[in-house]
Amino acid sequence: MNLYLRMLWVLLSSLWKPQMKVDALTSTLHQRVLPNDLDLNLHMNNGRFLTVCDLNRVDLFVRTGLAALMMKNKWAPIIVRHTMDYKKALPPFRKYTVSMTISRWDEKYFYATHQFISNGKVVAEGESTAVILGKQGVIAPAQVIEAVNARQGRTEALQG
């Protein structure tokens, strides 16, 4: 199964998960290291860790309703920085859990933490910084949060 099929699976399965509220922005996915995830050392490629983090973002976008807002408003999510610290290798077919939490935001950026866990141990963790880009430039996170809350029928404002 290549990454496109995995992405399709996340997209579809996210539709049946509970809606994610803005005050609890954590996406957790259960995955397995597949043969196309491997590098020449026969463990998960370091670049694949970053790509798998994209799957968490897709889950979050669908479950908050942000995906629909992005399509409607022609907004695009852009990762401007991503770091990852690798602690242990993930061998072929190993099960792991990957989670992403939007930890905070400011006037311009959203900040997320990422953690990969296998057999009860952290194998990698990192942080990413992202923006939502519209036709006129970067959309302020407060505006994005307000739009998500309105879509969810919520009116309270939250601080990043």
Disulfide bonds with the S-S distance in Angstrom:
none
